[in-house]
Amino acid sequence: QVQLVESGGGLVQAGGSLRLSCAASGGTFSSYAMGWFRQVPGKEREFVAAISRTEITTYYTDSVKGRFTISRDNAKNTVYLQMNSLKPEDTAVYYCAGLYSFLRGYVGKSSDEYVYWGQGTEVTVSS
């Protein structure tokens, strides 16, 4: 059973930066493709970014391309989301998620694919 714990959220002004971290325990982290999702109250959870288990492949939703960077450190069992040039519309609760992947380059783009989820960290971007 994999446990995921996010950190790094907070309040930031528009144009600022935050780095979210997601620490994993209880499994072989390098066996899991990882993703970041976000959710605003009253709306469905939205895909943000994903990374394959070996970092070969990354994928982003269009609205964050060029501003967000997903990365991972398998030695530290941690996945990161560097968020730059933040906008008020990035305000949400951000969740990390993991899925077991046999394929080295596979990324999951749908929340339905992910089995393990963290509790979320809140990001608020003020205008």
Secondary structure, DSSP 8 states (H G I E B T S, - for coil): --EEEEE--EEEETT--EEEEEEEESS-GGGEEEEEEEE-TTS--EEEEEE-TTSS-EEE-GGGTTTEEEEEETTTTEEEEEE-S--GGG-EEEEEEEEE-SSTT----SGGG--EE---EEEEEE-
